[in-house]
């Protein structure tokens, strides 16, 4: 009987073991036969059958991945006395020896040799490792191929979870042989599919959903229901306009005039320019579209109605003659009597009509205003004040325009990535140069973006600005997968049969890529369980792009590898594809076309192996031993303690919610306006509606007492100024007392409301009276000192808590609450997505990584990296909002990528000491992990130069994810494993290897 070596995991300096081959298990006691090549469905289009049958399973859902962390396959390379490779004559193995016995004259085992340099990119320890031959003691059980039943100790169990490997291994072997046999269809089909799906971009314009409120606020936020309630009971009238009674922000243009340091807008020179500015706006056809009150255009500021400057010196603050000035004047300084001495800023608000068709006319006026006002302002030549401006359309317009600012960065990203790929694949030989492989790997990622985006646009999935981050991420990950394939291909360079070589490459690299793709796709699709539509769209587009990137890597790029190999075997130049002549005496010709002055052939010799990469030797000879030093370990432990402490402190300082100014570009005209508004007008916050949304008997005294108690409870909140409350019921009760009218009778109460409206016309819009019943009414409270996101969150929670505690059904509302609602769900959604995604990653790890201890270290790394990213993003001025929540979900997938490799290589190592295990793991995977980090960073680094918060935030968090993930993989986990990782091998494994007499 013959055996071929099969590695559970290739690690340096391991003891060899053996496994029985498929042939000896299936064909014992039968004479040798020869089968024609045409009858074996292992190559050509026949090999596609298992691929197409399982394509929906593997490529679409990946719900049942049978990925193993094993690195070698029985490829049919047999030693003496066994079968020959099934390539030419397809000979079956000899059947002269009974099952379980060694064939006469044959060796004890035929170990499979590993070689080549470590795999690139660090996506999996099982892709691209170096090892000694390994074998399993004969009689210890066979892990053969199809149809062979494994012994009891090799079946699935809590300690042996690798039983899911075989189906995918056979699938990828078949796919690899099919691609090698006929590569051109696998090149052309992805191109055709990408062209067809890419046509979906014609729907891009109609699918753009950049409405800020819709995309960046919770879908089912309470404030949206409260706004509908206000619209139902309290409709507005542009001819009787009150700004504080609007259910929305309204349609308006706003100006803030600021006097120089030490000056005042109430000084004669500054006030003259303010009046001049107001007149210029009113003369720009504003009067044709303005809202009105009492038949005249609503003034932009109550003070502009004053006939002369003498009235400015009699102003009290914040209320003067019944007029609230808290939002009209800013930076106010008063004397001891409450009179205004000076004011640094004044705000002018120009509201426009929104009734019926007027809304479109107002929109046109605002668009013209934004376009023409800078020129108007320059013509005014103001010197006493500086003016900033804003409109109700500005935030949305600026947000929609930020996409254009990032388009030039795509070209820079692709240039950097292609350059990095070419440098990594560069060879001095003009034949063995892999420049085209590098370029096609980047093209494969681009095709994935085109196909996935086009498909989802066909399906009508909204396209949000945040989705434009996805191509940068896909490019980095696609290049990552490309290097895995190239490393595994070069590792199998000793095989002369291209089908066997690509089959081995696929069985190793494809399994690695499947693991990492599965974890990333799961993380993104779990991210769609969110209340924020912008996050849902990003995760759908990115998760689908990851699937296409995976498919094209397995098909398109694999076929490119085959075509490139055929060029090499044909001794053709990498650029011109022309045959390179041998025997030339010209040193210049040989240097340009061969790579040296020697005239020897530069054709790839498959019986030679490449030397190890210098960086791999660095990790083995220098970095690994450095980490084993006890003082280095102490330093690493202290460093991790500082990292963890800083992370936890940062988590306690997280700022929640998206700042609306961050939705505009840094050089936008709205940023100075936001700055002035925050600086001079932040003392007084939103004027909040308190709504009684049910029919109550207002004429009954106990009902009025209950209402008053509820209002007083709300006024006692620290964010409310009780002196500025506006209540129609309080005024009505006071007037009734003055007039000696008993309003405890329903008819009297209802009939005298008209008298109230004569004195206070605005109150008529605060009562919804139908059929002699008051179905709803509202009051107003004035908030103060709401200057930060924490204040906004606390204000909203306290107001709603007080409303819930009231005996009468109350609702609180302000248009800003639409955005405040994000504070109620952002932490909950983030924790939910992170916990569910991390749990899913743990389940995947338990199924696909046949070592429970390794799974625990992966879980530890996920938690540690997430805490680090969440904490340190606070120090980098990043809020916890819908944008950063996307990246925290990404964090999980990348944490698995970095942590699984080192920990698995360590726990499966057969070295005698923990330090040697660590050095072996770093030697094998240190450089790939480092390259993986660099390639991913290159994909997003250009976003650091973006002028928009959204794109810079994406870069910042991705940088933290990669930095901390690589630090865990290369520094923290290796050291910690030397302390706690020596329990990785089971006792049964120790006995099995200790009793292995046949292995050296």
URJO-V64156 format. One record per helix or strand of 3 or more residues. SS is the DSSP state (hx for helix, st for strand). FROM is the first residue (numbers start at 1). TO is the last residue. If there is no record, write none. Layout:
SS_FROM_TO, SS_FROM_TO
This chain:
hx_22_26, hx_37_39, hx_44_61, hx_152_154, hx_165_181, hx_183_207, hx_212_216, hx_222_233, hx_243_245, st_251_259, hx_268_282, hx_286_288, hx_302_305, hx_309_314, st_329_334, st_339_352, hx_358_380, st_385_391, hx_394_425, hx_435_458, hx_465_491, hx_498_526, hx_533_569, hx_587_593, hx_614_628, hx_630_652, hx_660_663, hx_669_680, st_684_692, hx_701_715, st_720_726, hx_728_738, hx_746_751, hx_753_759, hx_761_766, st_767_770, st_773_784, hx_789_805, st_810_813, hx_817_820, hx_822_848, hx_852_875, hx_882_907, hx_914_945, hx_949_980, hx_987_994
